[in-house]
Amino acid sequence: MSVVYTIGYEGTDIDRFIATLKNVGVKCVADVRAVALSRKKGFSKKSLAARLQSEGIEYLHFIDLGDPKPGRDAARAGLFNEFRVIYSTHLDSDDAQLSLKKLVAAAGEKPTCLLCFERDPETCHRSIIAEQMVESMDFEVFDLYGDDPERYVRNATKLPRHHPREGIAAA
């Protein structure tokens, strides 16, 4: 079973965010934001990709897995049931399913972390993506929080380990 991590950058800064990823052993960040821009320094697509690359972490943007505007509006309004329905419907689209397959392939090869803004994964569409990966692709999910990267050093023995997915020939 492979592990897929999730993280939101709300409440952290770029240095603690990067330290968290490195402390856990993440090798690829899968940005699942529809709009990869941020007012928070270091988290817009170009600057984030450059920083991750300098730290030896691959950056992939899965724009088709981003939450559509009506879903973002519902989440901002605290209408989380409505948000989940909107996003789940979007995730059933052909473009989103194609992106999900590409994400699964990447996450099966190396430790990958789904990235979005919200700190709490329960109020973010990345949890819905992760649920899909668990239900149909044999992944385990581990939610990360970027405010205290050292917690993952202190608790290293409790972290799940990534196991690359084996092809049919290996079975």
C-alpha positions in Angstrom: 0.0 0.0 0.0 1.3 3.5 -0.9 0.9 6.6 1.3 -0.5 9.9 0.0 0.1 12.9 2.2 -2.0 16.0 2.3 -1.2 19.5 3.5 -2.6 23.0 3.5 -0.4 26.0 3.9 -2.9 28.1 5.9 -1.2 29.2 9.1 2.4 28.4 8.1 5.2 30.0 6.2 7.2 28.7 3.3 10.2 27.7 5.4 8.1 25.6 7.9 6.1 24.2 5.0 9.2 23.0 3.3 10.7 21.6 6.5 7.5 19.6 7.1 7.7 18.0 3.7 11.4 17.2 4.0 11.0 15.8 7.6 8.4 13.4 6.3 10.3 12.5 3.1 7.9 13.9 0.5 9.5 13.8 -3.0 6.6 15.3 -5.0 4.0 18.0 -4.3 0.8 17.6 -6.2 -0.9 21.1 -6.3 -4.6 20.5 -6.5 -5.6 24.2 -6.5 -7.8 25.4 -9.4 -6.0 28.8 -9.1 -2.4 28.4 -8.1 -1.9 32.0 -6.9 -1.6 33.1 -3.4 -1.2 36.3 -1.4 0.9 34.3 1.0 4.6 34.8 0.1 6.1 31.7 -1.5 3.0 29.8 -2.4 2.1 31.0 -5.9 2.9 28.4 -8.6 6.1 29.8 -10.0 7.8 30.7 -6.7 6.6 27.5 -5.0 7.8 25.3 -7.9 11.2 27.0 -7.9 11.6 26.6 -4.2 10.5 23.0 -4.2 12.9 22.2 -7.0 15.8 23.8 -5.1 14.9 21.5 -2.2 14.9 18.4 -4.4 11.1 18.1 -4.4 9.1 17.8 -7.7 6.1 20.1 -8.3 3.1 19.0 -10.3 0.0 21.1 -10.9 -3.3 19.2 -11.4 -5.5 22.1 -12.3 -8.4 19.8 -13.3 -8.5 18.5 -9.7 -9.1 22.1 -8.4 -12.3 23.0 -6.7 -14.6 24.9 -9.1 -15.7 28.4 -8.0 -19.2 27.3 -6.8 -17.5 24.8 -4.5 -15.0 27.3 -3.2 -17.9 29.8 -2.6 -19.8 27.1 -0.7 -16.8 26.2 1.5 -16.1 29.9 2.3 -19.7 30.2 3.4 -19.4 27.2 5.7 -21.8 25.1 3.5 -19.6 22.0 3.7 -22.3 19.5 2.6 -23.0 21.6 -0.4 -19.3 22.0 -1.1 -18.8 18.2 -1.0 -21.6 17.6 -3.4 -20.3 20.2 -5.8 -16.8 18.9 -5.7 -17.7 15.3 -5.9 -19.8 16.0 -9.0 -16.8 17.9 -10.5 -14.5 15.0 -9.6 -16.7 12.7 -11.7 -16.0 14.7 -14.9 -13.8 13.2 -17.6 -11.0 15.8 -17.2 -10.9 15.4 -13.4 -10.8 11.6 -13.7 -7.9 11.8 -16.2 -6.0 14.1 -13.9 -6.8 11.7 -11.0 -5.2 8.8 -12.9 -2.1 10.9 -13.5 -2.0 11.8 -9.9 -2.3 8.2 -8.8 0.6 7.2 -11.2 2.8 9.9 -9.7 1.9 9.1 -6.1 2.4 5.4 -6.7 6.0 6.1 -7.7 7.3 8.4 -4.9 6.1 10.0 -1.7 3.6 12.6 -2.8 1.7 15.3 -0.9 -1.6 16.9 -2.1 -1.4 20.6 -1.6 -4.1 23.2 -1.1 -4.7 26.2 1.2 -6.9 25.1 4.0 -5.2 23.8 7.2 -8.0 21.5 8.1 -8.3 18.7 5.5 -12.0 18.1 6.3 -12.9 21.5 4.9 -10.7 21.1 1.8 -11.4 19.2 -1.4 -8.0 17.5 -1.1 -9.7 15.2 1.4 -12.2 14.1 -1.2 -9.4 13.4 -3.7 -7.6 11.4 -1.0 -10.8 9.4 -0.3 -11.1 8.5 -3.9 -7.5 7.3 -3.9 -8.1 5.2 -0.8 -11.4 3.7 -2.1 -10.3 2.7 -5.6 -6.5 2.7 -5.7 -5.2 1.2 -2.4 -3.6 4.2 -0.8 -3.3 5.2 2.8 -3.8 8.9 3.7 -1.7 10.9 6.2 -2.6 14.5 6.8 0.3 16.8 7.5 0.2 20.2 9.3 3.0 22.7 8.4 3.0 24.8 11.6 5.4 22.5 13.6 7.7 20.6 11.3 9.6 19.1 14.2 6.6 17.1 15.3 7.4 14.7 12.4 11.0 14.3 13.6 9.9 13.7 17.2 7.3 11.1 16.0 9.2 9.6 13.1 8.5 6.0 14.2 4.7 6.7 14.0 4.8 7.9 10.4 3.6 5.6 7.6 6.2 4.7 5.0 5.7 5.0 1.3 5.8 1.7 -0.6 6.1 2.1 -4.4 3.2 0.4 -6.2 4.3 -2.8 -8.0 3.2 -3.5 -11.5 1.5 -6.7 -12.6 4.8 -8.2 -13.6 6.0 -7.9 -10.0 3.0 -9.8 -8.6 
